Amino acid sequence: MTADGVRLTASAREAAAIGWSGAALPVAGYAVTLLGTATAPIAAAWLTKLVIDGLTGSASLAGLLGLAAGLATTGVAAAILPHCSRYLGGQIGRAMTAVTTDRLFAATARFPGLRPFEAPGFLDRLRLAQEGTARAEGIVTEAFGLIRSAVSVIGFVGSVLVISPVMALIVLCAAVPALVAQLKLSRQRTTMMWEIGPAERRQLFYGTLLSTIEAAKEIRLFDLGGFLRRRLMAELATTHASKRRMDRRELSAEGMLTLLFTGEQDREDSSTGVVLSGGQWQRTALARAFLRDGRDLMILDEPSSGLDPEAEADVHARDARAPRGPYEPAHLPPAEHGAGRRPDRRPEGRGRRRAGRPRRPHGGGRRLRPPLPPPGPRLSRDGRAT
Protein backbone atom coordinates (compact mmCIF):
# COMPACT_ATOMS: atom_id res chain seq x y z
CA MET A 1 0.00 0.00 0.00
CA THR A 2 1.34 3.44 -0.94
CA ALA A 3 0.29 6.98 -0.19
CA ASP A 4 -1.19 7.29 -3.68
CA GLY A 5 -3.29 4.21 -3.01
CA VAL A 6 -5.29 5.88 -0.29
CA ARG A 7 -8.81 6.37 -1.56
CA LEU A 8 -10.92 8.58 0.61
CA THR A 9 -14.18 7.57 -1.03
CA ALA A 10 -13.52 3.86 -0.50
CA SER A 11 -12.55 4.51 3.11
CA ALA A 12 -15.70 6.53 3.63
CA ARG A 13 -17.88 3.76 2.18
CA GLU A 14 -16.20 1.12 4.33
CA ALA A 15 -16.53 3.28 7.44
CA ALA A 16 -20.19 3.94 6.68
CA ALA A 17 -20.82 0.20 6.30
CA ILE A 18 -19.08 -0.50 9.61
CA GLY A 19 -21.01 2.24 11.35
CA TRP A 20 -24.33 1.06 9.95
CA SER A 21 -23.66 -2.55 10.95
CA GLY A 22 -22.57 -1.61 14.47
CA ALA A 23 -24.88 1.30 15.29
CA ALA A 24 -27.69 1.67 12.77
CA LEU A 25 -30.06 3.69 14.96
CA PRO A 26 -27.44 6.21 16.19
CA VAL A 27 -26.25 6.73 12.60
CA ALA A 28 -29.80 7.44 11.42
CA GLY A 29 -30.42 9.78 14.34
CA TYR A 30 -27.10 11.51 13.73
CA ALA A 31 -28.03 12.12 10.09
CA VAL A 32 -31.40 13.61 11.08
CA THR A 33 -29.89 15.90 13.71
CA LEU A 34 -27.19 17.13 11.33
CA LEU A 35 -29.76 17.93 8.66
CA GLY A 36 -31.78 19.81 11.26
CA THR A 37 -28.68 21.70 12.38
CA ALA A 38 -27.92 22.63 8.77
CA THR A 39 -31.42 23.85 7.92
CA ALA A 40 -32.16 25.67 11.20
CA PRO A 41 -30.13 28.83 10.39
CA ILE A 42 -31.68 29.05 6.92
CA ALA A 43 -35.19 28.68 8.33
CA ALA A 44 -34.44 31.28 11.02
CA ALA A 45 -33.19 33.74 8.40
CA TRP A 46 -36.30 33.37 6.25
CA LEU A 47 -38.66 33.51 9.22
CA THR A 48 -36.95 36.68 10.45
CA LYS A 49 -37.38 38.22 7.00
CA LEU A 50 -41.06 37.29 6.94
CA VAL A 51 -41.63 38.69 10.43
CA ILE A 52 -39.99 42.00 9.50
CA ASP A 53 -41.99 42.17 6.27
CA GLY A 54 -45.16 41.47 8.23
CA LEU A 55 -44.40 44.18 10.79
CA THR A 56 -43.70 46.74 8.09
CA GLY A 57 -46.60 45.57 5.93
CA SER A 58 -50.22 44.73 6.56
CA ALA A 59 -49.95 41.18 7.92
CA SER A 60 -52.57 39.89 10.32
CA LEU A 61 -51.89 39.34 14.00
CA ALA A 62 -52.48 35.60 13.70
CA GLY A 63 -49.96 35.34 10.88
CA LEU A 64 -47.35 37.29 12.86
CA LEU A 65 -47.90 35.10 15.92
CA GLY A 66 -47.46 31.97 13.81
CA LEU A 67 -44.23 33.30 12.31
CA ALA A 68 -42.94 34.30 15.75
CA ALA A 69 -43.76 30.85 17.14
CA GLY A 70 -41.95 29.22 14.23
CA LEU A 71 -38.94 31.47 14.78
CA ALA A 72 -38.83 30.60 18.48
CA THR A 73 -39.11 26.89 17.72
CA THR A 74 -36.28 27.16 15.21
CA GLY A 75 -34.09 28.90 17.78
CA VAL A 76 -34.74 26.21 20.38
CA ALA A 77 -34.00 23.48 17.85
CA ALA A 78 -30.76 25.20 16.80
CA ALA A 79 -29.67 25.25 20.45
CA ILE A 80 -30.61 21.63 21.27
CA LEU A 81 -29.64 19.75 18.11
CA PRO A 82 -25.83 20.20 18.46
CA HIS A 83 -25.94 18.53 21.89
CA CYS A 84 -27.98 15.64 20.48
CA SER A 85 -25.56 15.18 17.59
CA ARG A 86 -22.62 15.19 20.01
CA TYR A 87 -24.26 12.45 22.09
CA LEU A 88 -25.09 10.34 19.04
CA GLY A 89 -21.57 10.85 17.70
CA GLY A 90 -20.18 9.40 20.93
CA GLN A 91 -22.45 6.39 20.58
CA ILE A 92 -21.28 5.86 17.00
CA GLY A 93 -17.64 6.16 18.05
CA ARG A 94 -17.88 3.55 20.78
CA ALA A 95 -19.75 1.10 18.53
CA MET A 96 -17.30 1.54 15.65
CA THR A 97 -14.29 1.18 17.96
CA ALA A 98 -15.61 -2.16 19.17
CA VAL A 99 -16.36 -3.42 15.65
CA THR A 100 -13.05 -2.30 14.11
CA THR A 101 -10.96 -3.63 17.02
CA ASP A 102 -12.66 -7.01 16.76
CA ARG A 103 -12.15 -7.17 12.99
CA LEU A 104 -8.51 -6.05 13.19
CA PHE A 105 -7.34 -8.62 15.69
CA ALA A 106 -9.47 -11.33 14.12
CA ALA A 107 -7.63 -10.70 10.85
CA THR A 108 -4.29 -10.62 12.68
CA ALA A 109 -4.97 -14.00 14.27
CA ARG A 110 -5.65 -15.58 10.86
CA PHE A 111 -2.01 -15.24 9.73
CA PRO A 112 -0.50 -18.78 9.75
CA GLY A 113 3.11 -17.80 10.38
CA LEU A 114 5.32 -15.11 11.85
CA ARG A 115 6.63 -13.68 8.60
CA PRO A 116 4.19 -10.72 8.42
CA PHE A 117 5.18 -9.61 11.92
CA GLU A 118 8.83 -9.44 10.85
CA ALA A 119 8.14 -7.09 7.93
CA PRO A 120 8.54 -3.39 8.81
CA GLY A 121 5.92 -2.33 6.27
CA PHE A 122 3.32 -4.62 7.80
CA LEU A 123 4.14 -3.34 11.27
CA ASP A 124 3.62 0.24 10.08
CA ARG A 125 0.22 -0.67 8.65
CA LEU A 126 -0.70 -2.55 11.83
CA ARG A 127 0.21 0.44 14.00
CA LEU A 128 -1.83 2.80 11.83
CA ALA A 129 -4.75 0.36 11.96
CA GLN A 130 -4.58 0.26 15.75
CA GLU A 131 -4.65 4.04 15.88
CA GLY A 132 -7.47 4.08 13.35
CA THR A 133 -9.72 1.94 15.54
CA ALA A 134 -9.97 4.81 18.01
CA ARG A 135 -10.69 7.34 15.24
CA ALA A 136 -12.92 5.28 12.98
CA GLU A 137 -15.99 7.33 13.86
CA GLY A 138 -14.18 10.43 12.63
CA ILE A 139 -14.64 9.36 9.02
CA VAL A 140 -18.39 8.96 9.49
CA THR A 141 -18.85 12.17 11.45
CA GLU A 142 -16.68 14.14 9.02
CA ALA A 143 -18.62 12.73 6.08
CA PHE A 144 -21.89 13.79 7.68
CA GLY A 145 -20.27 17.13 8.48
CA LEU A 146 -19.51 17.62 4.79
CA ILE A 147 -23.12 16.83 3.96
CA ARG A 148 -24.29 19.32 6.59
CA SER A 149 -21.98 22.01 5.21
CA ALA A 150 -23.18 21.28 1.68
CA VAL A 151 -26.81 21.61 2.74
CA SER A 152 -26.09 24.89 4.54
CA VAL A 153 -24.19 26.28 1.57
CA ILE A 154 -26.89 25.24 -0.88
CA GLY A 155 -29.57 26.77 1.30
CA PHE A 156 -27.80 30.09 1.78
CA VAL A 157 -26.72 30.26 -1.86
CA GLY A 158 -30.31 29.60 -2.88
CA SER A 159 -31.46 32.39 -0.59
CA VAL A 160 -28.87 34.77 -2.01
CA LEU A 161 -29.78 33.65 -5.53
CA VAL A 162 -33.37 34.72 -4.93
CA ILE A 163 -32.19 38.14 -3.79
CA SER A 164 -29.25 38.74 -6.16
CA PRO A 165 -27.86 36.24 -8.71
CA VAL A 166 -24.64 38.25 -9.02
CA MET A 167 -24.02 38.03 -5.28
CA ALA A 168 -24.65 34.27 -5.39
CA LEU A 169 -22.02 33.92 -8.12
CA ILE A 170 -19.52 35.89 -6.01
CA VAL A 171 -20.18 33.67 -3.00
CA LEU A 172 -19.64 30.52 -5.06
CA CYS A 173 -16.40 31.86 -6.53
CA ALA A 174 -15.16 32.65 -3.01
CA ALA A 175 -16.06 29.19 -1.68
CA VAL A 176 -14.41 27.13 -4.44
CA PRO A 177 -10.77 28.01 -3.51
CA ALA A 178 -11.42 27.14 0.13
CA LEU A 179 -12.88 23.75 -0.82
CA VAL A 180 -9.97 22.92 -3.14
CA ALA A 181 -7.41 23.99 -0.52
CA GLN A 182 -9.01 21.92 2.24
CA LEU A 183 -9.18 18.81 0.05
CA LYS A 184 -5.55 19.20 -0.96
CA LEU A 185 -4.47 19.75 2.66
CA SER A 186 -6.36 16.66 3.82
CA ARG A 187 -4.60 14.49 1.23
CA GLN A 188 -1.22 15.96 2.18
CA ARG A 189 -1.96 15.32 5.85
CA THR A 190 -2.78 11.67 5.09
CA THR A 191 0.43 11.33 3.08
CA MET A 192 2.43 12.86 5.91
CA MET A 193 0.99 10.42 8.45
CA TRP A 194 1.94 7.52 6.16
CA GLU A 195 5.48 8.82 5.60
CA ILE A 196 6.32 9.35 9.27
CA GLY A 197 5.08 5.86 10.20
CA PRO A 198 8.54 4.21 10.11
CA ALA A 199 10.11 7.01 12.16
CA GLU A 200 7.38 6.78 14.79
CA ARG A 201 7.76 2.99 14.92
CA ARG A 202 11.51 3.30 15.51
CA GLN A 203 10.86 5.99 18.11
CA LEU A 204 8.50 3.63 19.94
CA PHE A 205 11.09 0.85 19.71
CA TYR A 206 13.89 2.94 21.24
CA GLY A 207 11.56 4.25 23.93
CA THR A 208 10.55 0.70 24.82
CA LEU A 209 14.20 -0.35 25.12
CA LEU A 210 14.98 2.57 27.41
CA SER A 211 12.01 1.98 29.71
CA THR A 212 11.60 -1.81 30.03
CA ILE A 213 13.30 -4.04 32.58
CA GLU A 214 14.20 -6.68 29.98
CA ALA A 215 16.74 -4.41 28.27
CA ALA A 216 17.88 -2.47 31.35
CA LYS A 217 20.72 -4.91 32.20
CA GLU A 218 22.28 -4.91 28.73
CA ILE A 219 21.91 -1.14 28.37
CA ARG A 220 23.80 -0.52 31.62
CA LEU A 221 26.33 -3.26 30.95
CA PHE A 222 27.34 -1.92 27.55
CA ASP A 223 26.57 1.75 28.34
CA LEU A 224 24.04 2.06 25.51
CA GLY A 225 21.72 4.57 27.17
CA GLY A 226 23.22 7.62 25.46
CA PHE A 227 23.32 5.91 22.08
CA LEU A 228 19.67 4.82 22.23
CA ARG A 229 18.60 8.22 23.51
CA ARG A 230 20.34 9.96 20.60
CA ARG A 231 18.68 7.61 18.11
CA LEU A 232 15.33 8.25 19.78
CA MET A 233 15.76 12.02 19.59
CA ALA A 234 16.85 11.78 15.94
CA GLU A 235 13.64 9.94 15.02
CA LEU A 236 11.62 12.41 17.07
CA ALA A 237 13.26 15.30 15.22
CA THR A 238 12.37 13.65 11.90
CA THR A 239 8.69 13.34 12.79
CA HIS A 240 8.59 16.89 14.16
CA ALA A 241 10.17 18.25 10.97
CA SER A 242 7.49 16.56 8.85
CA LYS A 243 4.72 17.91 11.08
CA ARG A 244 6.22 21.41 10.98
CA ARG A 245 6.27 21.32 7.19
CA MET A 246 2.62 20.31 7.19
CA ASP A 247 1.77 23.08 9.65
CA ARG A 248 3.52 25.62 7.41
CA ARG A 249 1.53 24.41 4.41
CA GLU A 250 -1.72 24.78 6.34
CA LEU A 251 -0.71 28.21 7.63
CA SER A 252 0.22 29.47 4.16
CA ALA A 253 -3.00 28.11 2.68
CA GLU A 254 -5.15 29.64 5.41
CA GLY A 255 -3.30 32.95 5.07
CA MET A 256 -3.84 33.09 1.33
CA LEU A 257 -7.52 32.25 1.76
CA THR A 258 -7.86 34.99 4.38
CA LEU A 259 -6.31 37.56 2.04
CA LEU A 260 -8.56 36.33 -0.76
CA PHE A 261 -11.73 36.63 1.31
CA THR A 262 -10.97 40.01 2.88
CA GLY A 263 -10.20 41.43 -0.55
CA GLU A 264 -7.34 43.67 0.58
CA GLN A 265 -4.13 43.67 2.53
CA ASP A 266 -3.10 46.19 5.14
CA ARG A 267 -0.47 48.49 3.67
CA GLU A 268 1.26 51.51 5.12
CA ASP A 269 0.69 53.46 1.89
CA SER A 270 -2.98 52.56 1.67
CA SER A 271 -4.96 55.11 -0.31
CA THR A 272 -7.82 54.90 2.17
CA GLY A 273 -5.61 55.83 5.13
CA VAL A 274 -5.86 54.53 8.67
CA VAL A 275 -7.85 55.48 11.76
CA LEU A 276 -5.63 56.74 14.58
CA SER A 277 -6.27 55.92 18.21
CA GLY A 278 -6.38 58.53 20.95
CA GLY A 279 -2.75 58.05 21.89
CA GLN A 280 -1.67 58.24 18.25
CA TRP A 281 -3.58 61.49 17.78
CA GLN A 282 -1.85 62.87 20.87
CA ARG A 283 1.59 61.90 19.56
CA THR A 284 0.80 63.49 16.21
CA ALA A 285 -0.26 66.72 17.90
CA LEU A 286 2.91 66.81 20.03
CA ALA A 287 5.10 66.16 16.99
CA ARG A 288 3.36 68.93 15.07
CA ALA A 289 3.86 71.33 17.98
CA PHE A 290 7.55 70.58 18.50
CA LEU A 291 8.31 70.90 14.78
CA ARG A 292 7.65 74.64 14.90
CA ASP A 293 10.80 76.72 15.37
CA GLY A 294 11.30 80.31 16.44
CA ARG A 295 8.56 80.44 19.05
CA ASP A 296 8.65 82.60 22.19
CA LEU A 297 6.36 80.45 24.30
CA MET A 298 4.53 77.17 23.78
CA ILE A 299 1.58 76.16 25.95
CA LEU A 300 0.72 72.46 26.11
CA ASP A 301 -2.76 71.52 27.28
CA GLU A 302 -2.51 68.15 29.06
CA PRO A 303 0.35 66.77 26.92
CA SER A 304 0.17 63.33 28.56
CA SER A 305 -3.56 62.82 27.92
CA GLY A 306 -4.30 59.58 26.08
CA LEU A 307 -0.74 58.26 26.30
CA ASP A 308 0.27 55.02 27.92
CA PRO A 309 3.11 55.18 30.50
CA GLU A 310 5.74 54.05 28.01
CA ALA A 311 4.73 56.63 25.41
CA GLU A 312 4.53 59.34 28.07
CA ALA A 313 8.05 58.56 29.29
CA ASP A 314 9.30 58.59 25.69
CA VAL A 315 7.71 61.98 25.00
CA HIS A 316 9.14 63.40 28.22
CA ALA A 317 12.65 62.08 27.41
CA ARG A 318 12.57 63.53 23.90
CA ASP A 319 11.33 66.85 25.24
CA ALA A 320 14.12 66.99 27.81
CA ARG A 321 16.75 66.47 25.08
CA ALA A 322 15.29 68.95 22.59
CA PRO A 323 16.94 72.45 22.58
CA ARG A 324 13.72 74.45 22.46
CA GLY A 325 12.49 77.63 24.00
CA PRO A 326 10.37 77.92 27.15
CA TYR A 327 7.10 76.12 27.32
CA GLU A 328 4.44 75.81 29.98
CA PRO A 329 2.32 72.63 30.37
CA ALA A 330 -1.21 73.14 31.64
CA HIS A 331 -0.86 69.98 33.74
CA LEU A 332 2.41 68.57 34.98
CA PRO A 333 2.90 65.10 33.46
CA PRO A 334 2.66 62.28 36.02
CA ALA A 335 6.13 61.10 35.00
CA GLU A 336 7.58 64.20 36.66
CA HIS A 337 5.58 64.01 39.88
CA GLY A 338 7.31 60.93 41.24
CA ALA A 339 10.74 61.54 39.72
CA GLY A 340 12.05 63.94 42.38
CA ARG A 341 12.06 66.93 39.97
CA ARG A 342 10.96 70.39 40.95
CA PRO A 343 8.34 72.05 38.77
CA ASP A 344 10.45 75.19 38.35
CA ARG A 345 13.85 74.27 37.00
CA ARG A 346 16.23 75.52 34.36
CA PRO A 347 17.71 72.71 32.21
CA GLU A 348 21.00 73.34 30.49
CA GLY A 349 20.69 74.86 27.04
CA ARG A 350 17.00 75.69 27.42
CA GLY A 351 14.79 78.48 28.52
CA ARG A 352 12.86 78.59 31.75
CA ARG A 353 10.28 75.83 32.10
CA ARG A 354 7.24 76.47 34.24
CA ALA A 355 4.55 74.01 35.23
CA GLY A 356 1.03 74.93 36.18
CA ARG A 357 -1.78 76.89 34.59
CA PRO A 358 -0.97 79.41 31.81
CA ARG A 359 -0.51 83.02 32.88
CA ARG A 360 -2.92 85.80 32.05
CA PRO A 361 -1.94 87.61 28.88
CA HIS A 362 -2.42 91.02 30.53
CA GLY A 363 -2.61 90.23 34.19
CA GLY A 364 0.72 91.44 35.50
CA GLY A 365 2.23 87.98 35.54
CA ARG A 366 -0.30 86.49 37.95
CA ARG A 367 -1.34 82.87 37.41
CA LEU A 368 -4.88 81.78 36.71
CA ARG A 369 -6.01 80.20 39.96
CA PRO A 370 -9.43 78.80 40.86
CA PRO A 371 -11.31 80.66 43.62
CA LEU A 372 -10.40 79.50 47.10
CA PRO A 373 -13.12 77.79 49.15
CA PRO A 374 -14.49 79.70 52.17
CA PRO A 375 -12.56 79.09 55.38
CA GLY A 376 -14.03 76.36 57.50
CA PRO A 377 -13.23 74.60 60.75
CA ARG A 378 -9.92 72.81 60.94
CA LEU A 379 -9.38 69.42 62.48
CA SER A 380 -6.66 68.76 64.99
CA ARG A 381 -4.69 65.53 65.17
CA ASP A 382 -7.18 64.00 67.59
CA GLY A 383 -10.09 64.72 65.19
CA ARG A 384 -11.54 67.72 67.06
CA ALA A 385 -12.68 70.84 65.24
CA THR A 386 -10.68 73.99 66.07
Secondary structure, DSSP 8 states (H G I E B T S, - for coil): --GGG--HHHHHHHHHHHHHHH-HHHHHHHHHHHHHHHHHHHHHHHHHHHHHHHHHTT--HHHHHHHHHHHHHHHHHHHHHHHHHHHHHHHHHHHHHHHHHHHHHHHHHT--SSTGGG-HHHHHHHHHHHHHHHTHHHHHHHHHHHHHHHHHHHHHHHHHHHH-HHHHHHHHHHHHHHHHHHHHHHHHHHHHHHHTHHHHHHHHHHHHHHH-HHHHHHHHHTT-HHHHHHHHHHHHHHHHHHHHHHHHHHHHHHHHHHHHHH-----TT-TT-----HHHHHHHHHHHHHT--S-S-EEESSTTTT--HHHHHHHHHHHHHS----EEESS--HHHHTTT--SSB--TTS--B--SS-B-TTSTT-B-----------B-TTS-B-
